[in-house]
Amino acid sequence: MPEIGYTLSSEEHHPNDLVEYASRAEEVGFDFLSISDHFHPWNSEQGESPFVWSTLGGVATATDDIDVGVGVSAPIVRYHPAIYAQAAATAAAMFDGRDFYAGVGTGEALNEHFVGDRWPEHEVRLEMLEEAVEVVDRLWSGEQVSHHGEHYTVENAKLFTLPEERPPICVSAYGERTAKAAAEFGDGFWSVGPQETVQTWEAEGGDGPRLCQLQACVADSEDEAVSTAHELWPNSGLPGEMSAILPTPTHFEQATQLVSEDDIREGSILTGPDAQQHIDAIQEALDAGYDHVYTMQIGDDQEALFDLYREEVLPSFS
């Protein structure tokens, strides 16, 4: 049976609000939560960016049974892989008895460049991610680890707090090359929108959970939803690799001046109050090969999405 989830958007909400939304999502009947890991929001209008690992502690105590994933972290620059391994292991231990998905990717300059290290091209970042996953996997074994690799060094490290079950490492991929690599070193697949690259991942032998995010703005009318999404989430309209290379919210604000409300209306964000639009989009993702599909509600009115999903969307997939 497919799993339908809800996004905790760290870019838009205070950590205490995220904890409250997590509890509400469990009450509504969502199967799992995904929470984003950002140092900066995409733009100043979004306005927040709490430390995800602290927020997860609150979520763990405020919920009972709902599964959780972090989608996604980049354990390559801002986080040394050993630090990421400890953070994710602690979070997974706090969700003891639930599924915990550790999403990883090659990251964006927005969240990584500020530590002063060079921001390499994607091919190098993919090599770094593969080595980082190797380090994490070894540390999650509970053994003492020393690692002297091309990108990372670890000396005499041992994690003493580990979950009872090792979390799957789900690798984010948008192109064929990354999807093929993800099939080699990951335990699952993560994407935004029903990207067909999941089929490449499966063809290359990928196995495990397949998670896909949908973006939405549920409002009383399509015009209201488009206006809200354009104000808060115009970055969804940026093409190509711009989201990975722009370094600051100010740069995103400058670039998204080229994104119009019509671009939002014609883009991938689900706008308006029509439940069937959400049902169809979820089904499209399931048909593409995903088994975990989760939705992000843009804007302050999270209850609008909760009401729509409780009354019409979730019953369609039960």
C-alpha positions as CSV (number, residue, x, y, z in Angstrom):
1,M,0.0,0.0,0.0
2,P,1.4,3.5,-0.8
3,E,2.5,5.8,1.9
4,I,1.2,9.3,1.8
5,G,3.2,12.0,3.7
6,Y,3.3,15.6,4.8
7,T,6.2,18.0,4.5
8,L,7.6,20.0,7.4
9,S,9.0,23.0,5.6
10,S,12.0,24.3,7.6
11,E,12.3,27.3,5.2
12,E,8.9,28.8,6.2
13,H,8.1,27.9,9.8
14,H,9.4,28.3,13.3
15,P,10.6,25.1,14.9
16,N,7.9,25.1,17.5
17,D,5.3,25.4,14.7
18,L,6.9,22.5,12.8
19,V,6.5,20.4,15.9
20,E,2.9,21.3,16.2
21,Y,2.3,20.6,12.5
22,A,3.9,17.2,12.9
23,S,1.4,16.3,15.7
24,R,-1.5,17.6,13.5
25,A,-0.3,15.5,10.5
26,E,-0.3,12.4,12.7
27,E,-3.9,13.3,13.9
28,V,-5.0,13.8,10.3
29,G,-3.8,10.4,9.3
30,F,-0.6,10.9,7.2
31,D,1.7,7.9,7.1
32,F,5.0,9.8,7.4
33,L,6.7,13.1,7.7
34,S,9.5,14.6,5.7
35,I,11.4,17.6,7.0
36,S,13.8,19.7,5.0
37,D,17.4,20.5,6.1
38,H,18.5,24.0,5.2
39,F,20.9,26.6,6.6
40,H,19.2,29.4,4.6
41,P,15.7,29.7,3.2
42,W,15.5,30.2,-0.6
43,N,14.4,33.8,-0.1
44,S,13.8,36.2,2.8
45,E,10.0,36.0,2.4
46,Q,10.1,32.4,3.5
47,G,11.8,33.7,6.6
48,E,13.0,30.7,8.7
49,S,15.7,28.0,8.7
50,P,15.9,26.2,12.1
51,F,18.5,23.5,12.7
52,V,16.7,20.3,11.6
53,W,18.3,18.0,14.1
54,S,17.0,20.1,17.1
55,T,13.5,20.3,15.5
56,L,13.5,16.5,15.1
57,G,13.9,16.1,18.9
58,G,10.7,18.0,19.4
59,V,8.9,16.0,16.7
60,A,10.0,12.7,18.3
61,T,8.4,13.7,21.6
62,A,5.3,15.2,20.1
63,T,4.3,12.3,18.0
64,D,3.7,8.6,18.7
65,D,3.8,6.4,15.6
66,I,4.3,8.4,12.4
67,D,7.4,7.6,10.4
68,V,9.9,10.4,9.6
69,G,12.5,11.2,6.9
70,V,15.0,14.0,6.5
71,G,14.9,15.1,2.9
72,V,17.5,15.8,2.2
73,S,20.9,16.6,3.8
74,A,24.2,17.0,2.1
75,P,26.9,15.3,4.3
76,I,29.7,16.7,2.1
77,V,30.7,20.3,3.1
78,R,28.6,21.8,5.9
79,Y,28.5,18.5,7.7
80,H,31.5,16.3,7.8
81,P,30.2,12.7,7.2
82,A,31.1,11.7,10.8
83,I,29.0,14.5,12.2
84,Y,26.1,13.7,9.9
85,A,26.4,10.0,10.9
86,Q,26.1,10.9,14.6
87,A,23.2,13.4,14.1
88,A,21.1,11.0,11.9
89,A,21.8,8.1,14.2
90,T,20.7,10.0,17.3
91,A,17.5,11.2,15.5
92,A,16.7,7.7,14.3
93,A,17.2,6.4,17.9
94,M,14.7,8.9,19.2
95,F,12.1,7.6,16.7
96,D,12.7,4.0,18.0
97,G,10.3,1.5,16.5
98,R,9.4,3.8,13.6
99,D,10.8,3.9,10.0
100,F,13.4,6.7,9.7
101,Y,14.6,7.6,6.2
102,A,18.0,9.4,5.9
103,G,17.8,11.4,2.7
104,V,21.1,12.6,1.3
105,G,22.1,14.5,-1.8
106,T,24.9,16.6,-3.5
107,G,23.4,19.8,-2.0
108,E,23.1,23.4,-2.9
109,A,25.6,26.3,-2.6
110,L,22.9,28.1,-0.7
111,N,23.3,25.8,2.3
112,E,27.0,24.8,2.0
113,H,29.3,27.6,0.7
114,F,29.2,29.7,3.8
115,V,31.8,27.6,5.7
116,G,34.4,28.9,3.2
117,D,35.2,25.7,1.4
118,R,35.2,25.5,-2.3
119,W,31.9,24.6,-3.9
120,P,32.9,22.0,-6.5
121,E,31.1,21.0,-9.7
122,H,28.4,18.3,-9.5
123,E,30.6,15.5,-10.6
124,V,33.0,16.1,-7.7
125,R,30.2,16.5,-5.3
126,L,28.8,13.2,-6.4
127,E,32.2,11.5,-5.7
128,M,32.2,13.2,-2.3
129,L,28.7,12.0,-1.5
130,E,29.6,8.4,-2.4
131,E,32.6,8.5,0.0
132,A,30.5,10.2,2.6
133,V,27.9,7.5,2.5
134,E,30.7,4.9,2.9
135,V,31.9,6.7,6.1
136,V,28.4,6.9,7.5
137,D,27.7,3.3,6.7
138,R,30.9,2.2,8.5
139,L,30.2,4.3,11.6
140,W,26.6,3.0,11.8
141,S,28.1,-0.5,12.2
142,G,29.1,0.5,15.7
143,E,32.7,-0.3,15.1
144,Q,35.7,2.0,15.6
145,V,36.4,3.6,12.3
146,S,39.5,5.2,10.7
147,H,39.2,6.4,7.1
148,H,41.7,8.2,5.0
149,G,40.0,8.9,1.7
150,E,40.3,11.3,-1.2
151,H,37.9,13.8,0.4
152,Y,37.5,12.9,4.1
153,T,39.6,11.8,7.0
154,V,38.2,10.0,10.1
155,E,40.4,8.9,13.0
156,N,39.4,6.5,15.8
157,A,35.7,7.4,15.6
158,K,33.0,5.2,17.2
159,L,29.3,6.0,17.6
160,F,27.8,4.8,20.9
161,T,24.2,5.9,20.3
162,L,22.7,4.0,17.5
163,P,19.1,3.0,16.5
164,E,18.2,-0.6,16.8
165,E,17.7,-0.8,13.0
166,R,20.0,0.9,10.5
167,P,18.1,3.6,8.6
168,P,18.0,3.4,4.8
169,I,20.1,6.0,3.1
170,C,17.9,7.4,0.3
171,V,19.9,9.3,-2.3
172,S,18.4,12.3,-4.1
173,A,18.8,12.3,-7.9
174,Y,17.5,14.4,-10.8
175,G,19.6,13.1,-13.7
176,E,20.5,9.7,-15.1
177,R,24.1,9.8,-14.0
178,T,23.2,10.5,-10.4
179,A,20.4,7.9,-10.5
180,K,22.8,5.3,-11.6
181,A,25.2,6.2,-8.9
182,A,22.4,6.2,-6.3
183,A,21.6,2.6,-7.3
184,E,25.2,1.7,-6.5
185,F,25.7,3.2,-3.1
186,G,22.2,4.1,-1.7
187,D,19.4,2.1,0.0
188,G,16.6,4.1,-1.5
189,F,15.7,7.0,-3.9
190,W,14.5,10.6,-3.2
191,S,13.2,13.2,-5.6
192,V,11.0,16.3,-6.0
193,G,8.1,15.9,-8.4
194,P,7.5,12.6,-10.3
195,Q,10.9,12.5,-11.9
196,E,11.3,9.5,-14.3
197,T,14.9,9.1,-13.1
198,V,13.5,6.6,-10.5
199,Q,13.0,4.2,-13.4
200,T,16.7,4.6,-14.3
201,W,17.5,3.9,-10.6
202,E,15.4,0.7,-10.7
203,A,16.9,-0.4,-14.0
204,E,20.4,-0.1,-12.5
205,G,19.4,-2.4,-9.6
206,G,18.2,0.2,-7.1
207,D,16.1,-1.2,-4.3
208,G,14.4,0.3,-1.3
209,P,12.0,3.1,-0.4
210,R,11.3,5.6,-3.2
211,L,10.2,9.0,-1.9
212,C,8.8,11.9,-4.0
213,Q,7.7,15.4,-2.9
214,L,4.8,17.3,-4.4
215,Q,4.5,21.1,-3.8
216,A,1.1,22.6,-3.2
217,C,-0.7,25.7,-2.1
218,V,-4.3,24.9,-1.0
219,A,-6.4,28.1,-0.9
220,D,-10.0,29.2,-1.5
221,S,-9.2,29.9,-5.2
222,E,-6.6,29.2,-7.8
223,D,-5.7,32.9,-8.0
224,E,-5.1,33.2,-4.3
225,A,-3.0,30.1,-4.3
226,V,-0.9,31.3,-7.3
227,S,-0.4,34.6,-5.6
228,T,0.8,33.0,-2.4
229,A,3.1,30.5,-4.1
230,H,4.6,33.3,-6.3
231,E,5.3,35.4,-3.2
232,L,6.8,32.6,-1.1
233,W,8.0,29.9,-3.5
234,P,9.1,31.5,-6.8
235,N,12.3,29.5,-6.7
236,S,10.2,26.6,-8.1
237,G,10.2,28.4,-11.4
238,L,14.0,28.5,-11.8
239,P,15.3,26.3,-14.6
240,G,18.3,23.9,-14.7
241,E,21.0,23.9,-12.1
242,M,20.4,27.5,-10.8
243,S,19.0,26.2,-7.5
244,A,22.3,24.3,-6.9
245,I,24.7,27.1,-7.6
246,L,23.1,30.4,-6.4
247,P,24.8,31.1,-3.0
248,T,22.4,33.4,-1.0
249,P,18.7,34.2,-0.6
250,T,19.5,37.6,-2.2
251,H,20.7,35.9,-5.3
252,F,17.5,33.8,-5.4
253,E,15.4,37.0,-5.0
254,Q,17.2,38.6,-7.9
255,A,16.9,35.5,-10.1
256,T,13.2,34.9,-9.3
257,Q,12.3,38.4,-10.5
258,L,12.1,36.6,-13.9
259,V,9.5,34.2,-12.6
260,S,5.9,35.4,-13.2
261,E,2.6,34.3,-11.7
262,D,1.8,32.7,-15.0
263,D,5.0,30.6,-14.6
264,I,3.7,29.4,-11.2
265,R,0.2,28.8,-12.6
266,E,1.6,26.6,-15.4
267,G,4.3,25.0,-13.3
268,S,4.4,22.0,-11.0
269,I,2.9,23.5,-7.9
270,L,-0.6,22.2,-7.2
271,T,-2.8,25.4,-6.7
272,G,-6.4,25.9,-5.6
273,P,-8.9,23.9,-3.6
274,D,-9.4,20.9,-6.0
275,A,-8.8,17.6,-4.2
276,Q,-8.8,15.7,-7.5
277,Q,-5.7,17.6,-8.6
278,H,-3.9,16.2,-5.6
279,I,-5.3,12.7,-6.0
280,D,-4.2,12.7,-9.7
281,A,-0.7,14.0,-8.9
282,I,-0.1,11.4,-6.2
283,Q,-1.3,8.7,-8.5
284,E,1.0,9.9,-11.2
285,A,3.9,9.7,-8.8
286,L,2.9,6.2,-7.7
287,D,2.5,5.1,-11.4
288,A,6.0,6.5,-12.0
289,G,7.4,4.0,-9.5
290,Y,7.4,5.9,-6.1
291,D,5.9,4.2,-3.0
292,H,6.2,7.2,-0.6
293,V,4.6,10.5,-1.9
294,Y,4.4,13.5,0.4
295,T,3.0,17.0,-0.1
296,M,4.3,20.4,1.0
297,Q,1.8,23.2,1.7
298,I,3.2,26.7,0.8
299,G,2.1,29.5,3.1
300,D,0.8,29.9,6.7
301,D,-2.5,28.1,6.3
302,Q,-1.4,24.5,6.9
303,E,-4.9,23.7,8.1
304,A,-6.2,24.1,4.6
305,L,-4.1,21.2,3.4
306,F,-4.9,19.2,6.5
307,D,-8.6,19.6,6.0
308,L,-8.4,18.7,2.3
309,Y,-6.3,15.6,2.8
310,R,-8.3,14.4,5.8
311,E,-11.7,14.7,4.1
312,E,-10.9,13.8,0.5
313,V,-7.3,12.9,-0.5
314,L,-6.2,10.4,2.1
315,P,-9.4,8.3,1.9
316,S,-8.7,7.8,-1.8
317,F,-5.6,5.9,-1.0
318,S,-6.7,3.9,2.1
